[in-house]
């Protein structure tokens, strides 16, 4: 089966499996804002997938 990452995240979440927060960023500024937001929610680690 070929599915996109966002589809896999939705499937896992709908099955009650914990899925970490994430978002798509297209600029450095939005990436910094996203990382700060994720860290403010209590995450101890942020991963950037490029």
N, CA, C and O atoms as CSV, one atom per row, in Angstrom:
chain,resi,resn,atom,element,x,y,z
A,1,UNK,N,N,0.844,-1.162,0.000
A,1,UNK,CA,C,0.000,0.000,0.000
A,1,UNK,C,C,0.900,1.238,0.000
A,1,UNK,O,O,1.858,1.319,0.768
A,2,UNK,N,N,0.588,2.175,-0.847
A,2,UNK,CA,C,1.339,3.424,-0.872
A,2,UNK,C,C,0.436,4.549,-0.377
A,2,UNK,O,O,-0.597,4.848,-0.975
A,3,UNK,N,N,0.848,5.161,0.723
A,3,UNK,CA,C,0.119,6.311,1.245
A,3,UNK,C,C,1.122,7.391,1.621
A,3,UNK,O,O,2.300,7.121,1.853
A,4,UNK,N,N,0.627,8.608,1.672
A,4,UNK,CA,C,1.473,9.731,2.068
A,4,UNK,C,C,1.586,9.763,3.592
A,4,UNK,O,O,0.779,9.170,4.308
A,5,UNK,N,N,2.605,10.468,4.061
A,5,UNK,CA,C,2.833,10.541,5.501
A,5,UNK,C,C,1.633,11.132,6.227
A,5,UNK,O,O,1.250,10.646,7.292
A,6,UNK,N,N,1.038,12.176,5.658
A,6,UNK,CA,C,-0.101,12.798,6.335
A,6,UNK,C,C,-1.279,11.821,6.421
A,6,UNK,O,O,-2.044,11.862,7.384
A,7,UNK,N,N,-1.428,10.947,5.427
A,7,UNK,CA,C,-2.494,9.957,5.464
A,7,UNK,C,C,-2.219,8.911,6.546
A,7,UNK,O,O,-3.134,8.484,7.250
A,8,UNK,N,N,-0.975,8.509,6.672
A,8,UNK,CA,C,-0.603,7.544,7.706
A,8,UNK,C,C,-0.851,8.131,9.090
A,8,UNK,O,O,-1.344,7.437,9.980
A,9,UNK,N,N,-0.515,9.403,9.277
A,9,UNK,CA,C,-0.734,10.060,10.563
A,9,UNK,C,C,-2.218,10.062,10.907
A,9,UNK,O,O,-2.592,9.800,12.050
A,10,UNK,N,N,-3.076,10.361,9.911
A,10,UNK,CA,C,-4.523,10.382,10.143
A,10,UNK,C,C,-5.040,8.988,10.491
A,10,UNK,O,O,-5.864,8.845,11.394
A,11,UNK,N,N,-4.569,7.967,9.789
A,11,UNK,CA,C,-4.995,6.594,10.067
A,11,UNK,C,C,-4.594,6.156,11.472
A,11,UNK,O,O,-5.392,5.572,12.204
A,12,UNK,N,N,-3.355,6.444,11.836
A,12,UNK,CA,C,-2.878,6.068,13.163
A,12,UNK,C,C,-3.673,6.787,14.246
A,12,UNK,O,O,-4.090,6.171,15.227
A,13,UNK,N,N,-3.881,8.080,14.070
A,13,UNK,CA,C,-4.620,8.856,15.064
A,13,UNK,C,C,-6.058,8.360,15.185
A,13,UNK,O,O,-6.593,8.289,16.291
A,14,UNK,N,N,-6.690,8.017,14.063
A,14,UNK,CA,C,-8.076,7.540,14.116
A,14,UNK,C,C,-8.177,6.180,14.796
A,14,UNK,O,O,-9.246,5.806,15.277
A,15,UNK,N,N,-7.071,5.436,14.839
A,15,UNK,CA,C,-7.052,4.141,15.517
A,15,UNK,C,C,-6.664,4.279,16.990
A,15,UNK,O,O,-6.527,3.277,17.691
A,16,UNK,N,N,-6.486,5.511,17.457
A,16,UNK,CA,C,-6.162,5.741,18.855
A,16,UNK,C,C,-4.688,5.631,19.182
A,16,UNK,O,O,-4.317,5.571,20.355
A,17,UNK,N,N,-3.845,5.604,18.169
A,17,UNK,CA,C,-2.401,5.516,18.375
A,17,UNK,C,C,-1.846,6.932,18.514
A,17,UNK,O,O,-2.138,7.782,17.672
A,18,UNK,N,N,-1.061,7.208,19.543
A,18,UNK,CA,C,-0.518,8.565,19.719
A,18,UNK,C,C,0.379,8.963,18.542
A,18,UNK,O,O,1.263,8.211,18.130
A,19,UNK,N,N,0.133,10.144,18.023
A,19,UNK,CA,C,0.916,10.680,16.910
A,19,UNK,C,C,1.478,12.030,17.347
A,19,UNK,O,O,0.711,12.892,17.775
A,20,UNK,N,N,2.786,12.244,17.253
A,20,UNK,CA,C,3.347,13.519,17.692
A,20,UNK,C,C,2.873,14.688,16.830
A,20,UNK,O,O,2.504,14.521,15.668
A,21,UNK,N,N,2.893,15.870,17.434
A,21,UNK,CA,C,2.515,17.081,16.709
A,21,UNK,C,C,3.459,17.322,15.550
A,21,UNK,O,O,4.616,16.902,15.568
A,22,UNK,N,N,2.943,18.006,14.542
A,22,UNK,CA,C,3.792,18.338,13.405
A,22,UNK,C,C,3.092,19.297,12.476
A,22,UNK,O,O,1.874,19.463,12.545
A,23,UNK,N,N,3.852,19.924,11.614
A,23,UNK,CA,C,3.284,20.807,10.612
A,23,UNK,C,C,4.277,20.971,9.471
A,23,UNK,O,O,5.467,20.691,9.613
A,24,UNK,N,N,3.764,21.427,8.347
A,24,UNK,CA,C,4.612,21.674,7.190
A,24,UNK,C,C,4.994,23.147,7.170
A,24,UNK,O,O,4.137,24.019,7.314
A,25,UNK,N,N,6.273,23.420,6.992
A,25,UNK,CA,C,6.771,24.793,6.955
A,25,UNK,C,C,7.509,25.011,5.642
A,25,UNK,O,O,8.175,24.110,5.130
A,26,UNK,N,N,7.382,26.208,5.111
A,26,UNK,CA,C,8.060,26.508,3.850
A,26,UNK,C,C,9.123,27.592,3.990
A,26,UNK,O,O,9.847,27.885,3.039
A,27,UNK,N,N,9.216,28.188,5.178
A,27,UNK,CA,C,10.244,29.199,5.411
A,27,UNK,C,C,10.903,28.937,6.762
A,27,UNK,O,O,10.368,28.213,7.602
A,28,UNK,N,N,12.054,29.530,6.950
A,28,UNK,CA,C,12.759,29.403,8.228
A,28,UNK,C,C,11.926,30.008,9.345
A,28,UNK,O,O,11.846,29.449,10.438
A,29,UNK,N,N,11.308,31.147,9.073
A,29,UNK,CA,C,10.515,31.816,10.108
A,29,UNK,C,C,9.353,30.950,10.582
A,29,UNK,O,O,9.097,30.868,11.784
A,30,UNK,N,N,8.644,30.302,9.656
A,30,UNK,CA,C,7.530,29.455,10.070
A,30,UNK,C,C,8.037,28.204,10.784
A,30,UNK,O,O,7.359,27.680,11.667
A,31,UNK,N,N,9.210,27.728,10.416
A,31,UNK,CA,C,9.794,26.570,11.095
A,31,UNK,C,C,10.149,26.927,12.533
A,31,UNK,O,O,9.922,26.130,13.444
A,32,UNK,N,N,10.700,28.105,12.741
A,32,UNK,CA,C,11.039,28.554,14.095
A,32,UNK,C,C,9.770,28.696,14.928
A,32,UNK,O,O,9.733,28.264,16.080
A,33,UNK,N,N,8.728,29.301,14.353
A,33,UNK,CA,C,7.464,29.455,15.063
A,33,UNK,C,C,6.868,28.091,15.422
A,33,UNK,O,O,6.376,27.900,16.534
A,34,UNK,N,N,6.912,27.158,14.492
A,34,UNK,CA,C,6.375,25.822,14.735
A,34,UNK,C,C,7.150,25.119,15.839
A,34,UNK,O,O,6.555,24.499,16.720
A,35,UNK,N,N,8.472,25.211,15.797
A,35,UNK,CA,C,9.305,24.571,16.825
A,35,UNK,C,C,9.012,25.163,18.191
A,35,UNK,O,O,8.906,24.431,19.175
A,36,UNK,N,N,8.882,26.476,18.260
A,36,UNK,CA,C,8.577,27.122,19.538
A,36,UNK,C,C,7.210,26.686,20.057
A,36,UNK,O,O,7.040,26.468,21.257
A,37,UNK,N,N,6.244,26.560,19.164
A,37,UNK,CA,C,4.905,26.136,19.551
A,37,UNK,C,C,4.907,24.698,20.059
A,37,UNK,O,O,4.265,24.388,21.063
A,38,UNK,N,N,5.628,23.824,19.367
A,38,UNK,CA,C,5.703,22.424,19.775
A,38,UNK,C,C,6.407,22.301,21.125
A,38,UNK,O,O,5.989,21.519,21.979
A,39,UNK,N,N,7.471,23.071,21.312
A,39,UNK,CA,C,8.188,23.036,22.587
A,39,UNK,C,C,7.311,23.592,23.715
A,39,UNK,O,O,7.368,23.099,24.842
A,40,UNK,N,N,6.505,24.612,23.418
A,40,UNK,CA,C,5.623,25.186,24.434
A,40,UNK,C,C,4.555,24.191,24.871
A,40,UNK,O,O,4.039,24.281,25.985
A,41,UNK,N,N,4.222,23.238,23.992
A,41,UNK,CA,C,3.230,22.213,24.318
A,41,UNK,C,C,3.819,21.095,25.161
A,41,UNK,O,O,3.116,20.151,25.521
A,42,UNK,N,N,5.115,21.195,25.479
A,42,UNK,CA,C,5.731,20.233,26.375
A,42,UNK,C,C,6.660,19.235,25.718
A,42,UNK,O,O,7.180,18.348,26.395
A,43,UNK,N,N,6.884,19.351,24.421
A,43,UNK,CA,C,7.802,18.429,23.749
A,43,UNK,C,C,9.234,18.731,24.188
A,43,UNK,O,O,9.620,19.891,24.330
A,44,UNK,N,N,10.001,17.689,24.395
A,44,UNK,CA,C,11.393,17.869,24.793
A,44,UNK,C,C,12.340,17.821,23.601
A,44,UNK,O,O,13.544,18.042,23.736
A,45,UNK,N,N,11.775,17.528,22.427
A,45,UNK,CA,C,12.611,17.362,21.249
A,45,UNK,C,C,11.814,17.776,20.029
A,45,UNK,O,O,10.622,17.487,19.925
A,46,UNK,N,N,12.484,18.461,19.101
A,46,UNK,CA,C,11.878,18.838,17.832
A,46,UNK,C,C,12.743,18.274,16.713
A,46,UNK,O,O,13.966,18.406,16.735
A,47,UNK,N,N,12.102,17.652,15.746
A,47,UNK,CA,C,12.828,17.067,14.612
A,47,UNK,C,C,12.434,17.818,13.352
A,47,UNK,O,O,11.252,18.060,13.107
A,48,UNK,N,N,13.432,18.186,12.553
A,48,UNK,CA,C,13.174,18.848,11.272
A,48,UNK,C,C,13.428,17.838,10.177
A,48,UNK,O,O,14.514,17.269,10.078
A,49,UNK,N,N,12.427,17.624,9.363
A,49,UNK,CA,C,12.528,16.684,8.249
A,49,UNK,C,C,12.587,17.518,6.975
A,49,UNK,O,O,11.636,18.224,6.639
A,50,UNK,N,N,13.688,17.432,6.285
A,50,UNK,CA,C,13.844,18.251,5.080
A,50,UNK,C,C,13.919,17.378,3.843
A,50,UNK,O,O,14.050,17.891,2.732
